[in-house]
Structure formats: C-alpha cells, structure tokens
Amino acid sequence: MMGEPLGRHDCLFYEFDLEDMVPGGHLLRRIDAVLDLSWLRGETKAHYSHLGCPSICPELTVRMLIVGYG
C-alpha cells in the first residue's frame, strides 16, 4: 500500500523543528525549490499493493536518493 503524506509529523518524535535546523541556502532547500515530483505518485500508484503496511512515499524515496548521491 502506498502511504499518503498526512502532513508534518516531525514534532511527534523530537522537540525541535526541522525548518529551524536547515539553513536557508542549504542544498535540501535548493533541491526542494526546483524539484516538482507531484506527478510521481500518480505514475507509480498502480505498482503498490493495498495490503500490508504503508510504503514510503515515492516522492520521498526519490528525494532521498538525490540527496544520497549529491
């Protein structure tokens, strides 16, 4: 099953805000400003099962791969 993003849940696990921790000119912010992956969920939806635990969002997966190679 493809997990739907349900909003920001980062405050559930720690007591600081990630927005405050990433500087304005950081690579992550520059990538986010130019990378539009909104189309990806629709393209990959047919490949996800409706059984079991929700998977990682495909947009998040691609973003993690880009940062890992950056």
Backbone bond lengths (Angstrom), bond angles and torsions (degrees), N, CA, C in turn:
res aa  C-N    CA-C-N  psi(-1)  N-CA   C-N-CA  omega(-1)  CA-C   N-CA-C  phi
1 M - - - 1.455 - - 1.514 108.47 -
2 M 1.304 116.96 134.83 1.449 121.42 -179.44 1.526 109.01 -85.37
3 G 1.313 116.16 118.77 1.455 120.69 -178.78 1.520 112.26 -69.71
4 E 1.289 116.67 131.14 1.462 122.01 176.45 1.523 109.23 -84.12
5 P 1.321 118.27 138.94 1.462 118.67 174.44 1.527 109.09 -68.86
6 L 1.300 116.35 126.50 1.466 120.60 -175.59 1.526 112.44 -106.95
7 G 1.297 117.10 21.11 1.447 120.61 -178.79 1.518 110.76 101.86
8 R 1.306 116.17 -172.21 1.457 120.82 -177.00 1.518 110.27 -82.97
9 H 1.319 116.44 121.80 1.448 122.16 177.28 1.517 111.37 -118.45
10 D 1.333 116.71 13.35 1.451 119.40 -175.45 1.529 112.73 -62.81
11 C 1.314 118.48 -26.55 1.458 120.36 -177.84 1.532 112.17 -76.45
12 L 1.329 118.46 -7.52 1.458 120.68 179.23 1.524 112.71 -73.74
13 F 1.326 117.51 -22.95 1.453 120.90 -170.85 1.525 114.56 -111.96
14 Y 1.298 118.17 -14.50 1.451 120.47 179.46 1.522 109.42 -153.64
15 E 1.298 115.26 168.60 1.464 119.66 -171.16 1.520 113.87 -103.94
16 F 1.309 118.93 27.07 1.457 121.36 174.87 1.523 108.93 -133.80
17 D 1.304 115.41 161.03 1.455 121.63 -177.53 1.527 108.90 -97.53
18 L 1.331 117.30 124.45 1.459 120.79 179.91 1.523 111.78 -60.30
19 E 1.312 118.25 -32.70 1.466 120.99 178.32 1.526 111.11 -59.55
20 D 1.311 117.19 -34.66 1.467 120.95 178.74 1.521 112.08 -76.91
21 M 1.317 117.82 -21.17 1.464 122.03 -174.51 1.533 113.50 -88.68
22 V 1.329 117.92 -21.27 1.467 121.16 -178.60 1.524 108.56 -99.66
23 P 1.337 117.59 115.48 1.473 120.75 -178.87 1.530 112.27 -59.91
24 G 1.293 116.62 156.43 1.459 122.40 -176.64 1.516 114.92 -57.81
25 G 1.334 118.95 -38.50 1.457 121.66 -177.72 1.518 114.08 -95.52
26 H 1.302 118.09 13.32 1.458 122.32 -176.45 1.533 111.16 -66.63
27 L 1.334 116.55 151.66 1.462 122.82 179.65 1.529 112.12 -53.08
28 L 1.319 118.12 -39.77 1.469 120.90 -179.80 1.518 112.03 -60.57
29 R 1.309 116.62 -40.54 1.473 119.85 179.78 1.524 110.92 -70.65
30 R 1.327 117.23 -36.24 1.473 120.56 178.98 1.527 110.22 -67.58
31 I 1.325 117.04 -40.42 1.465 120.73 177.12 1.522 109.89 -63.53
32 D 1.316 116.85 -45.68 1.463 121.10 -178.30 1.522 111.69 -61.67
33 A 1.325 117.41 -33.27 1.467 121.40 -177.87 1.530 112.55 -69.99
34 V 1.328 117.97 -28.17 1.469 119.77 -174.79 1.528 114.15 -111.90
35 L 1.331 118.11 -12.60 1.455 121.06 -174.35 1.526 111.02 -101.06
36 D 1.320 116.04 110.74 1.463 121.27 178.14 1.520 108.44 -106.83
37 L 1.322 116.46 107.81 1.459 121.33 179.97 1.533 111.83 -110.42
38 S 1.316 116.68 22.19 1.466 120.05 -177.21 1.531 112.16 -62.07
39 W 1.305 118.43 -25.21 1.456 123.61 -179.71 1.534 112.50 -76.62
40 L 1.332 117.11 -20.54 1.453 121.52 -170.73 1.533 113.36 -65.82
41 R 1.307 117.66 -38.88 1.462 121.23 -179.48 1.536 111.29 -58.72
42 G 1.316 117.41 -44.46 1.463 121.15 178.65 1.514 112.79 -65.01
43 E 1.328 117.00 -36.77 1.465 121.43 -179.46 1.530 112.57 -70.56
44 T 1.320 117.47 -30.30 1.471 120.51 -175.51 1.523 113.48 -101.81
45 K 1.311 118.24 -4.59 1.460 122.03 -174.38 1.528 113.46 -56.72
46 A 1.301 117.86 -37.08 1.467 121.45 -177.47 1.532 112.93 -68.35
47 H 1.318 117.66 -15.95 1.466 121.64 -175.83 1.526 113.23 -95.49
48 Y 1.302 118.24 1.42 1.460 121.88 -178.27 1.520 110.70 -105.28
49 S 1.311 115.58 140.88 1.455 121.83 179.48 1.527 110.13 -81.55
50 H 1.314 115.89 156.94 1.467 120.70 176.22 1.527 111.03 -97.95
51 L 1.329 117.02 6.29 1.458 122.70 179.85 1.525 110.16 -107.40
52 G 1.306 115.81 154.55 1.464 120.07 174.24 1.511 113.66 82.06
53 C 1.311 114.38 -166.60 1.471 121.74 -177.53 1.524 110.30 -74.13
54 P 1.326 116.63 149.97 1.469 119.19 176.40 1.528 110.69 -63.06
55 S 1.310 115.89 142.36 1.454 120.43 178.58 1.525 110.17 -85.71
56 I 1.312 115.26 175.45 1.465 120.35 174.51 1.524 107.63 -72.05
57 C 1.294 116.28 139.82 1.457 122.14 178.75 1.538 109.17 -56.70
58 P 1.344 118.75 132.86 1.468 120.24 -178.50 1.529 112.61 -61.14
59 E 1.321 117.87 -33.25 1.468 120.44 177.41 1.521 110.32 -63.46
60 L 1.319 116.11 -44.15 1.461 120.77 179.29 1.526 110.74 -64.56
61 T 1.324 117.18 -39.86 1.457 121.37 179.30 1.527 111.10 -59.90
62 V 1.330 117.03 -46.69 1.469 120.60 179.80 1.528 110.48 -65.34
63 R 1.321 117.33 -40.82 1.467 119.93 178.26 1.528 111.32 -62.17
64 M 1.335 117.26 -41.06 1.469 120.12 178.31 1.518 111.36 -64.06
65 L 1.338 117.13 -39.02 1.455 120.48 177.96 1.532 111.54 -64.29
66 I 1.313 117.04 -42.24 1.467 120.97 179.14 1.520 110.73 -62.64
67 V 1.321 116.76 -45.69 1.466 120.13 179.71 1.530 109.82 -65.29
68 G 1.320 117.69 -36.96 1.454 120.90 179.55 1.521 113.11 -64.71
69 Y 1.315 116.19 -33.19 1.465 120.32 179.58 1.515 112.17 -88.65
70 G 1.341 117.43 -13.05 1.473 121.79 -174.72 1.488 114.13 -76.36
